[in-house]
Amino acid sequence: MDGSTLNAALQALSMLFEPMRLMFLVLGALLGLVLGILPGIGGIAGTAILIPFTIGMDPYTAFAFLLGLASTTATGDPIPAVLFGVPGGAGSAATVLDGHPMAKRGEAGRALSACYMSSLLGGLFGAALMGVSIPLLQPFVLGVGSPELLALAVLGISMVAVLSGNTPLRGLVAAGFGLMLAMIGTDPQSGTERWTMGSIFLWEGLPLVPLVLGLFALPELCDLSISRTSITGGRKYDIKGGMWQGAKDCFKHWWLVLRCSWIGAFFGAIPGIGGAIIDWLAYGHALRTEKGAQHSFGTGDVRGVIASESANNAKEGGALIPTVVFGVPGSAGMAVLLGAFMVHGLIPGPEMLTKNLSVTYTMIWSIALANIIGAGLCYMLSAKFALLATLRYTLILPTVLGIIYIGAFEGSRDWGALYALLFFGVLGWVMKQLKWPRPPLILGFVLGDMLERYLFISTERYGLEWLTRPLVMVLFALALIGLFRPFLQDVKAQGGVLNMLSNFGAPVFRLSHLAYVLVIATLSAMLLVSLQWNHAARIVPLIVGSVSLVCAVLSFFNAVFRRPTTPSAMGMVNRAQAEVQSRIHMDIASDTDHISKRTVILRAAIFYGWFLAFLGSMATIGLIPTVPLFVVAYMRLENREPWKLVLGQAVCLTLFIYVVFHRLLVVPWPETLLGMWIPELKIIPSL
């Protein structure tokens, strides 16, 4: 770093510490934490809302305000992920796998502390990396074209093998289904409508928020409703001791924090690699490299929390690099931030590294300080957050469900988002009960659009020569190794292909095998529909769908005909067999096994019945009037909660939604049946 660069960095720091700018930075950090805690409400909407308020501010103050919010949203995300099993945003989904089980066994304080400290260290690493590498990374970022981005997407897909745990074939099927879901909508090459079923809502594809909330949030809340207890099940825990232990865990595993922070910053700097997969990539890396991770990850291992959260916060510093240097947003949040550049007359590019270098370093310092402030606020309030895990389910579910409904609706502001939330909520719960891994489906969905887009661009620009580019070849080789390693381990454990093929017997059918039938039928129907499209629109769906169908058939055959293998039958004579036997289920296991299946199904139907009742009331009288009715009905009918508690919670939640979403975010609520019948009632919000 030369003298002029150092002077610019110090000048930016001194300007940022002026009281007014520091106040706006703290305010932005506080707003970011609030948005992170609310499931499904990310920092993108908050950034977009705040940009108009920065008009009249100088660039230093404006970007301190905006980046204060953007940097701490990820710090607040793990709070609902740990306490409720509900990812606050798509980037904290991997945190659920180990953070939520820790809360259930009374270690919520430790898990939250590990989240805060690893987020802080990851955020500082991302900011530091950006500060020293912006001038150095320019040639590298310029050299990354569509072939390299395609290869990175393929490398991300290869993580499916790790994230599938002990069911690699099911994981491939789930990932393939996710890839096909990502292709729903209007084909960008030919304009062909793919699997839209005539719905305008699906023309632009399925939105990510209802899919993530449906797959991961609703199933956890449904299981909480089925078990009818608090998250911790009545277990006690020492919040203060847990806090100190969680912080020590991060420093004990400092090398893991450093590696995963590097993963977050690196992939954050690659445009198109969204935050929804970075935590999964870091989690998969930790699973592969940490000692004993195959046995403990997914059951409440603090290293899983540290890996995902350090990468999650480090990505912001990485994503800012292409945004500032080339005007190419490294994430959706950075795309919104580009609007602030225009508002304040800044042009991303060489000027940000020369003429406006001090503004650039203001952004870097803002990210670093916001992470410190955000972590400090979380540590101050963590005792209150952790105590939420001890509340009865009837006190938690109405509020969280109300926020989830709005979070799913607010992104696209269409009824279709709520239908999608319900569909994926049921799908996610069934997958959880039958031990079908859900992370591969999310990974496939997030990477699907990018995979197809960069494949066509690379082929049109380079023909097949792009396959010979050095970085592409290296990334493809790593992807193949990662993808086939679990299958090679299975073959080795069974003593070779011949022994594996001989381990079949008479078919044994179970009710759970109906899931395979439904999957095979769905994939077959989607493939038949795709045959009617033109070549450009159908080529990738046909390839992905065919591979997924083959994997589904093989997995079905394996489940029906393979003889059960026990440790005694196998003998467990070698490490390969032991490793395959102990491979974990890479998802949150259901904790309702102590309840009869009949009761589980009945209570699950009641839970989703409440969802349908909410939709029906919302369609009739509107969302805001529905909220107090829903809270009162749920709390009184489910557990006969005292009227004082019921009315207080109903009023507070309704006022919160009215102020935040109706007045501040100005969400355009859909027209209701009552509003259509009695036009005079339209003056009431959402009527």
Residue pairs with C-beta under 8 A, 6 or more apart in sequence:
1 9
1 132
4 357
5 135
5 357
8 357
8 358
8 360
8 361
9 131
9 361
9 364
9 365
11 358
11 361
12 60
12 358
12 359
12 360
12 361
12 362
12 364
12 365
13 361
13 365
15 21
15 60
15 358
15 362
16 22
16 25
16 60
16 64
16 362
16 365
16 366
16 369
20 61
21 60
21 61
21 64
22 64
24 57
24 61
24 64
24 65
24 68
25 64
25 65
25 68
25 366
25 369
25 370
25 373
26 68
26 373
27 65
27 68
28 50
28 64
28 65
28 66
28 67
28 68
28 69
28 72
28 370
29 68
29 69
29 71
29 72
29 370
29 373
29 374
29 377
30 72
30 377
31 46
31 50
31 68
31 69
32 43
32 46
32 68
32 69
32 70
32 71
32 72
32 73
32 75
32 76
32 370
32 374
33 72
33 73
33 75
33 76
33 374
33 377
33 378
34 76
35 41
35 42
35 43
35 45
35 46
35 69
35 73
35 76
36 42
36 43
36 72
36 73
36 74
36 75
36 76
36 77
36 79
36 88
36 89
37 76
37 77
37 79
37 80
37 88
38 80
38 88
38 403
38 407
39 80
39 84
39 86
39 87
39 88
39 213
39 217
39 400
39 403
39 404
39 407
40 88
40 89
40 209
40 210
40 212
40 213
40 217
40 403
40 404
40 406
40 407
40 408
40 410
40 411
41 403
41 406
41 407
41 410
42 73
42 89
42 90
42 209
42 333
43 69
43 70
43 73
43 74
43 89
43 333
44 332
44 333
44 336
45 410
45 411
45 665
46 69
46 73
47 66
47 69
47 70
47 333
47 336
47 337
47 340
48 336
48 339
49 664
49 665
50 65
50 66
50 69
51 66
51 336
51 339
51 340
51 343
53 65
54 61
54 62
54 65
54 66
54 340
54 343
54 344
55 343
57 65
59 344
59 346
59 356
59 359
59 362
60 358
60 359
60 362
62 340
62 343
62 344
63 340
63 359
63 362
63 363
63 366
64 362
64 366
66 337
66 340
67 316
67 337
67 363
67 366
67 367
67 370
68 366
68 369
68 370
68 373
70 316
70 333
70 337
71 123
71 313
71 316
71 366
71 367
71 370
71 371
71 374
72 370
72 371
72 373
72 374
73 89
74 89
74 91
74 92
74 119
74 123
74 275
74 309
74 312
74 313
74 315
74 316
75 115
75 116
75 119
75 120
75 123
75 313
75 371
75 374
75 375
75 378
76 88
76 374
76 378
77 87
77 88
77 89
77 91
77 92
77 95
77 312
78 88
78 92
78 95
78 99
78 111
78 112
78 115
78 119
78 305
78 309
79 88
79 112
79 115
79 378
79 385
80 86
80 87
80 88
80 400
81 87
81 88
81 92
81 93
81 95
81 96
81 99
81 100
82 95
82 96
82 99
82 100
82 102
82 103
82 108
82 111
82 112
82 115
82 305
83 100
83 103
83 108
83 112
83 231
83 385
83 386
83 388
83 389
84 100
84 217
84 220
84 221
84 224
84 231
84 396
84 400
85 96
85 100
85 216
85 217
85 220
85 221
85 224
85 231
85 588
86 96
86 213
86 216
86 217
86 220
86 221
86 400
86 404
87 93
87 95
87 96
87 212
87 213
87 216
87 217
89 275
90 208
90 209
90 212
90 274
90 275
90 276
90 442
90 446
91 275
91 276
91 278
91 279
91 312
91 315
92 279
92 308
92 309
92 312
93 212
93 216
93 276
93 279
93 280
93 439
93 442
94 279
94 280
94 282
94 283
94 304
94 307
94 308
94 439
95 115
95 279
95 304
95 305
95 308
95 309
95 312
96 216
96 220
96 588
97 283
97 297
97 298
97 304
97 439
97 586
97 587
97 588
98 111
98 297
98 298
98 299
98 300
98 301
98 302
98 303
98 304
98 305
99 111
99 112
99 115
99 304
99 305
100 220
100 231
100 588
101 298
101 299
101 300
101 588
102 108
102 110
102 111
102 300
102 302
102 305
103 111
103 231
103 232
103 386
103 389
104 231
104 232
104 233
104 235
104 300
104 591
105 232
105 235
105 300
106 232
106 235
106 236
106 237
107 237
107 242
107 300
108 231
108 232
108 237
108 239
108 242
108 386
108 389
109 237
109 238
109 239
109 240
109 241
109 242
109 243
109 246
109 382
109 383
109 386
110 242
110 243
110 245
110 246
110 249
110 302
111 242
111 246
111 302
111 305
112 242
112 243
112 246
112 378
112 382
112 385
112 386
113 242
113 243
113 244
113 245
113 246
113 247
113 249
113 379
113 382
114 246
114 247
114 249
114 250
114 302
114 305
114 306
114 309
115 246
115 305
115 309
116 246
116 247
116 375
116 378
116 379
116 382
117 246
117 247
117 249
117 250
117 251
117 375
118 250
118 257
118 305
118 306
118 309
118 310
118 313
119 309
119 310
119 312
119 313
119 371
119 374
119 375
120 313
120 371
120 372
120 374
120 375
121 250
121 257
121 261
121 310
122 257
122 260
122 261
122 264
122 309
122 310
122 311
122 312
122 313
122 314
123 313
123 314
123 316
123 317
123 367
123 368
123 370
123 371
124 368
124 371
124 372
125 257
125 258
125 261
125 262
125 265
125 310
125 314
125 317
126 261
126 264
126 265
126 268
126 313
126 314
126 315
126 316
126 317
126 318
126 367
127 317
127 364
127 365
127 367
127 368
127 371
128 317
128 368
129 262
129 265
129 314
129 317
129 318
130 265
130 317
130 318
130 320
130 321
130 364
130 367
131 361
131 364
133 321
134 321
134 324
134 325
134 353
134 360
135 353
137 269
137 321
137 325
138 325
141 269
141 321
141 322
141 325
141 326
142 326
144 270
144 471
145 458
146 454
146 457
146 458
146 461
146 466
147 454
147 458
147 462
147 466
147 467
147 469
147 472
148 469
148 471
148 472
148 475
149 270
149 271
149 272
149 273
149 450
149 454
150 450
150 451
150 454
150 455
150 458
150 466
150 472
151 471
151 472
151 475
151 476
151 479
152 267
152 270
152 273
152 475
153 272
153 273
153 447
153 450
153 451
153 454
154 451
154 475
154 476
154 479
155 475
155 476
155 478
155 479
155 482
156 273
156 277
156 281
156 443
156 447
157 175
157 179
157 443
157 444
157 447
157 451
157 479
157 483
158 478
158 479
158 480
158 482
158 483
159 280
159 281
159 284
159 443
159 482
160 171
160 172
160 174
160 175
160 440
160 443
160 444
160 483
161 168
161 171
161 172
161 482
161 483
161 484
161 485
161 486
161 487
162 284
162 287
162 288
162 482
162 486
162 586
163 171
163 280
163 283
163 284
163 437
163 439
163 440
163 443
163 586
164 170
164 171
164 172
164 174
164 437
164 440
164 486
164 586
165 171
165 298
165 437
165 583
165 584
165 585
165 586
165 587
166 580
166 583
166 584
166 585
167 435
167 436
167 437
167 555
167 585
168 486
168 487
168 490
169 551
169 554
169 555
169 558
170 436
170 437
170 555
171 437
171 440
171 586
172 440
172 547
172 548
172 551
173 519
173 548
173 551
173 552
173 555
174 431
174 436
174 437
174 438
174 440
174 441
174 444
175 440
175 441
175 443
175 444
175 548
176 444
176 523
176 544
176 545
176 547
176 548
176 551
177 441
177 444
177 519
177 522
177 523
177 548
178 440
178 441
178 442
178 443
178 444
178 445
178 446
178 448
179 444
179 445
179 447
179 448
179 451
179 544
179 548
180 195
180 448
180 523
180 526
180 541
180 544
180 545
180 548
181 206
181 211
181 441
181 444
181 445
181 448
182 205
182 206
182 444
182 445
182 446
182 447
182 448
182 449
182 452
183 194
183 195
183 448
183 449
183 452
183 540
183 541
183 544
184 194
184 195
184 196
184 202
184 205
184 206
185 193
185 194
185 196
185 202
185 203
185 204
185 205
185 206
186 192
186 193
186 194
186 196
186 203
186 204
187 193
187 194
187 533
187 536
187 537
188 453
189 456
189 536
189 537
190 533
190 534
190 536
190 537
192 533
192 534
192 536
192 537
193 203
194 530
194 533
194 537
194 541
195 202
195 526
195 529
195 530
196 202
196 203
199 416
201 412
201 414
201 415
201 416
201 417
202 416
205 449
206 420
206 445
207 411
207 412
207 417
207 420
208 276
208 411
208 445
208 446
209 407
209 408
209 411
209 412
209 417
210 408
210 411
210 412
210 417
210 418
210 420
210 421
210 424
211 420
211 424
211 442
211 445
212 276
212 442
213 404
213 407
213 408
213 421
213 424
213 425
214 408
214 420
214 421
214 422
214 423
214 424
214 425
214 427
214 428
215 424
215 425
215 427
215 428
215 431
215 438
215 441
215 442
216 428
216 438
217 400
217 404
217 425
218 404
218 421
218 424
218 425
218 428
218 429
218 611
219 425
219 428
219 429
219 431
219 432
220 588
221 397
221 400
221 401
221 404
221 607
222 425
222 429
222 604
222 607
222 608
223 429
223 432
223 590
223 591
223 592
224 231
224 393
224 396
224 397
225 393
225 397
225 603
225 604
225 606
225 607
225 638
226 592
226 595
226 599
226 600
226 603
226 604
226 607
227 233
227 393
227 591
227 592
227 595
228 393
228 603
228 639
229 392
229 393
230 389
230 390
230 391
230 392
230 393
230 396
231 388
231 389
231 390
231 391
231 396
232 389
232 390
234 390
237 386
239 382
239 383
239 386
239 387
240 383
242 386
243 379
243 382
246 302
249 302
249 303
249 306
250 257
250 306
253 302
253 303
253 306
256 286
256 290
256 303
256 306
256 307
256 310
257 306
257 310
259 285
259 289
260 282
260 285
260 286
260 306
260 307
260 308
260 310
260 311
260 314
261 310
261 311
261 314
262 314
263 278
263 281
263 282
263 285
263 311
263 314
264 278
264 279
264 282
264 310
264 311
264 312
264 313
264 314
264 315
264 318
265 314
265 315
265 317
265 318
266 318
267 273
267 277
267 278
267 281
267 315
267 318
268 275
268 278
268 314
268 315
268 316
268 317
268 318
268 319
268 330
268 331
269 318
269 319
269 321
269 322
269 330
270 322
270 330
271 322
271 328
271 329
271 330
272 450
272 454
273 450
274 331
274 332
274 446
275 312
275 315
275 319
275 331
276 442
276 446
277 442
277 443
277 446
277 447
278 311
278 312
278 315
279 308
279 309
279 311
279 312
280 308
280 439
280 442
280 443
281 311
282 307
282 308
282 310
282 311
282 312
283 297
283 304
283 307
283 308
285 307
286 293
286 297
286 303
286 304
286 306
286 307
287 293
287 294
287 297
287 304
287 586
290 297
290 303
290 307
293 301
293 303
293 304
294 579
294 582
294 583
294 584
295 582
295 584
296 303
296 584
297 303
297 304
297 584
297 586
298 304
298 584
298 585
298 586
298 587
298 588
298 589
299 584
299 589
313 371
315 331
316 333
316 367
317 364
317 367
318 330
319 329
319 330
319 331
319 333
319 334
320 330
320 334
320 363
320 364
320 367
321 330
322 328
322 329
322 330
322 334
323 329
323 330
323 334
323 337
323 338
323 348
324 348
324 352
324 353
324 360
324 363
325 348
325 349
325 352
325 353
326 348
326 349
327 338
327 341
327 347
327 348
327 349
329 335
329 337
329 338
338 348
341 347
341 348
346 352
346 356
346 359
352 359
352 360
353 360
378 385
388 396
392 639
392 641
393 638
393 639
394 634
394 635
394 638
394 639
394 641
395 635
395 641
395 645
395 649
397 634
398 630
398 631
398 634
398 635
398 649
398 653
399 631
399 649
399 653
401 610
401 611
401 614
401 630
402 627
402 630
402 631
402 653
402 657
404 421
405 418
405 421
405 614
405 618
405 623
406 623
406 657
406 661
406 667
408 417
408 418
408 420
408 421
409 417
409 418
409 623
409 667
410 661
410 665
410 667
411 417
413 667
413 668
414 670
415 670
418 615
418 618
422 608
422 611
422 612
422 615
425 608
425 611
426 608
428 438
429 604
430 436
430 515
431 437
431 438
431 441
431 587
432 438
432 587
432 588
432 589
432 590
433 590
433 600
434 512
434 515
435 585
435 587
435 589
436 515
437 585
437 586
437 587
438 587
439 586
439 587
448 544
451 540
452 540
455 540
456 536
458 466
459 466
466 472
467 473
467 476
486 583
489 576
489 579
489 580
490 500
490 580
491 497
491 500
492 576
493 574
493 576
493 577
493 579
493 580
493 581
494 500
494 503
503 562
503 563
503 565
504 561
504 562
504 563
505 561
505 562
505 563
506 561
507 560
507 561
508 560
508 561
509 560
513 556
513 559
513 560
516 552
516 555
516 556
516 559
517 556
519 552
520 549
520 552
520 553
520 556
523 545
523 548
523 549
523 552
524 549
526 541
526 545
527 541
527 542
527 545
527 546
527 549
530 537
530 538
530 541
530 542
530 545
531 538
531 542
533 541
565 581
567 581
570 577
570 581
571 577
572 578
572 581
592 600
595 603
610 630
610 634
613 630
613 633
614 626
614 630
617 625
617 626
617 629
617 630
618 626
618 672
618 686
619 672
619 673
620 672
620 673
620 674
621 672
621 674
621 686
621 687
622 669
622 672
622 674
622 675
622 684
622 685
622 686
622 687
623 657
623 669
623 686
624 654
624 657
624 658
624 662
624 669
624 685
624 686
625 684
625 685
625 686
625 687
627 650
627 653
627 654
627 657
628 650
628 651
628 653
628 654
631 646
631 649
631 650
631 653
631 654
632 646
632 647
632 650
635 641
635 645
635 646
635 649
636 643
636 646
658 685
661 667
662 669
662 685
662 686
669 685
669 686
670 686
672 686
672 687
674 681
674 687
675 681
675 682
675 687
681 687
